Amino acid sequence: MLAEIYLSVRRETFVWVDPGKFHREDFAAHTNGETVFVCEHADGSVAGFLSLWPEDDFIHMLYLRPEFQGRGAGTALLHALPQWPQHRYRLKCLVKNRRAKAFYLSHGFHVTGNGASPEGDYEELSFFPV
């Protein structure tokens, strides 16, 4: 199920990237060694997931099924992080993914850097403890 969410969200969100470059099988490789947090709806269905590279406190992915976006699932996943909000976390957000950037900024993240990837330019965002 998580691999399906991974694939469908990438294809629906990153519309500027050739969808043929995204594969269900990539999920296992892209989360290898990461801690994956899963958000379930009250009915037992999976709303989405967050993958964390714990050695660097790096949020690699936070993907939600479209019907759960804007309904608190992303916030619940952030709150599931160890020691949230007393711990520093960071992530990369593609510049073209404006909705995701707005979400992170609304949760206290700040832009701390930028760079480029095969999927496009990104900004590094960091969350500093309160």
Contacts in CASP RR format, 6 or more apart in sequence:
PFRMAT RR
TARGET T0000
AUTHOR 0000-0000-0000
METHOD contacts of the structure
MODEL  1
MLAEIYLSVRRETFVWVDPGKFHREDFAAHTNGETVFVCEHADGSVAGFL
SLWPEDDFIHMLYLRPEFQGRGAGTALLHALPQWPQHRYRLKCLVKNRRA
KAFYLSHGFHVTGNGASPEGDYEELSFFPV
1 46 0 8 1.000
2 27 0 8 1.000
2 36 0 8 1.000
2 38 0 8 1.000
2 46 0 8 1.000
2 48 0 8 1.000
2 49 0 8 1.000
3 24 0 8 1.000
3 25 0 8 1.000
3 27 0 8 1.000
3 28 0 8 1.000
4 24 0 8 1.000
5 46 0 8 1.000
5 48 0 8 1.000
5 49 0 8 1.000
5 63 0 8 1.000
5 64 0 8 1.000
5 65 0 8 1.000
6 24 0 8 1.000
6 26 0 8 1.000
6 27 0 8 1.000
6 30 0 8 1.000
6 49 0 8 1.000
6 61 0 8 1.000
6 63 0 8 1.000
7 22 0 8 1.000
7 23 0 8 1.000
7 24 0 8 1.000
7 26 0 8 1.000
7 27 0 8 1.000
8 65 0 8 1.000
9 63 0 8 1.000
9 64 0 8 1.000
9 65 0 8 1.000
9 66 0 8 1.000
10 17 0 8 1.000
10 22 0 8 1.000
10 63 0 8 1.000
11 19 0 8 1.000
11 22 0 8 1.000
12 66 0 8 1.000
13 97 0 8 1.000
13 100 0 8 1.000
14 22 0 8 1.000
14 94 0 8 1.000
14 96 0 8 1.000
14 97 0 8 1.000
14 119 0 8 1.000
16 96 0 8 1.000
16 120 0 8 1.000
17 119 0 8 1.000
17 120 0 8 1.000
30 51 0 8 1.000
30 60 0 8 1.000
30 61 0 8 1.000
31 51 0 8 1.000
31 60 0 8 1.000
31 61 0 8 1.000
33 53 0 8 1.000
34 51 0 8 1.000
34 52 0 8 1.000
34 53 0 8 1.000
34 54 0 8 1.000
34 60 0 8 1.000
35 51 0 8 1.000
35 52 0 8 1.000
35 54 0 8 1.000
36 49 0 8 1.000
36 50 0 8 1.000
36 51 0 8 1.000
36 52 0 8 1.000
37 49 0 8 1.000
37 50 0 8 1.000
37 51 0 8 1.000
37 52 0 8 1.000
37 77 0 8 1.000
37 80 0 8 1.000
37 81 0 8 1.000
38 46 0 8 1.000
38 48 0 8 1.000
38 49 0 8 1.000
39 46 0 8 1.000
39 47 0 8 1.000
39 48 0 8 1.000
39 49 0 8 1.000
39 50 0 8 1.000
39 64 0 8 1.000
39 68 0 8 1.000
39 73 0 8 1.000
39 74 0 8 1.000
39 76 0 8 1.000
39 77 0 8 1.000
39 80 0 8 1.000
40 46 0 8 1.000
40 47 0 8 1.000
41 47 0 8 1.000
41 68 0 8 1.000
41 73 0 8 1.000
46 65 0 8 1.000
47 64 0 8 1.000
47 65 0 8 1.000
47 68 0 8 1.000
47 71 0 8 1.000
47 73 0 8 1.000
48 63 0 8 1.000
48 64 0 8 1.000
48 65 0 8 1.000
48 68 0 8 1.000
48 73 0 8 1.000
48 74 0 8 1.000
48 77 0 8 1.000
49 61 0 8 1.000
49 62 0 8 1.000
49 63 0 8 1.000
49 77 0 8 1.000
50 59 0 8 1.000
50 61 0 8 1.000
50 62 0 8 1.000
50 74 0 8 1.000
50 77 0 8 1.000
50 78 0 8 1.000
50 80 0 8 1.000
50 81 0 8 1.000
51 59 0 8 1.000
51 60 0 8 1.000
51 61 0 8 1.000
51 62 0 8 1.000
52 58 0 8 1.000
52 59 0 8 1.000
52 60 0 8 1.000
52 81 0 8 1.000
52 89 0 8 1.000
53 60 0 8 1.000
56 90 0 8 1.000
57 87 0 8 1.000
57 88 0 8 1.000
57 89 0 8 1.000
57 90 0 8 1.000
58 89 0 8 1.000
58 90 0 8 1.000
58 91 0 8 1.000
59 81 0 8 1.000
59 89 0 8 1.000
59 90 0 8 1.000
59 91 0 8 1.000
60 91 0 8 1.000
62 74 0 8 1.000
62 77 0 8 1.000
62 78 0 8 1.000
62 91 0 8 1.000
62 100 0 8 1.000
64 73 0 8 1.000
64 74 0 8 1.000
69 99 0 8 1.000
74 103 0 8 1.000
75 107 0 8 1.000
78 84 0 8 1.000
78 107 0 8 1.000
81 87 0 8 1.000
81 89 0 8 1.000
85 127 0 8 1.000
85 129 0 8 1.000
85 130 0 8 1.000
86 129 0 8 1.000
86 130 0 8 1.000
87 129 0 8 1.000
88 126 0 8 1.000
88 127 0 8 1.000
88 128 0 8 1.000
88 129 0 8 1.000
89 126 0 8 1.000
89 127 0 8 1.000
90 112 0 8 1.000
90 124 0 8 1.000
90 125 0 8 1.000
90 126 0 8 1.000
90 127 0 8 1.000
91 104 0 8 1.000
91 109 0 8 1.000
91 124 0 8 1.000
91 125 0 8 1.000
92 117 0 8 1.000
92 122 0 8 1.000
92 123 0 8 1.000
92 124 0 8 1.000
92 125 0 8 1.000
93 100 0 8 1.000
93 101 0 8 1.000
93 104 0 8 1.000
93 122 0 8 1.000
93 123 0 8 1.000
93 125 0 8 1.000
94 100 0 8 1.000
94 117 0 8 1.000
94 119 0 8 1.000
94 120 0 8 1.000
94 121 0 8 1.000
94 122 0 8 1.000
95 101 0 8 1.000
95 114 0 8 1.000
95 120 0 8 1.000
95 121 0 8 1.000
95 122 0 8 1.000
95 123 0 8 1.000
96 120 0 8 1.000
96 121 0 8 1.000
101 123 0 8 1.000
101 125 0 8 1.000
104 125 0 8 1.000
104 127 0 8 1.000
105 125 0 8 1.000
107 127 0 8 1.000
108 127 0 8 1.000
109 125 0 8 1.000
109 126 0 8 1.000
109 127 0 8 1.000
110 125 0 8 1.000
110 126 0 8 1.000
110 127 0 8 1.000
110 128 0 8 1.000
111 123 0 8 1.000
111 124 0 8 1.000
111 125 0 8 1.000
112 124 0 8 1.000
112 125 0 8 1.000
112 126 0 8 1.000
113 123 0 8 1.000
113 124 0 8 1.000
114 121 0 8 1.000
114 122 0 8 1.000
114 123 0 8 1.000
114 124 0 8 1.000
115 121 0 8 1.000
115 122 0 8 1.000
115 123 0 8 1.000
115 124 0 8 1.000
116 122 0 8 1.000
END
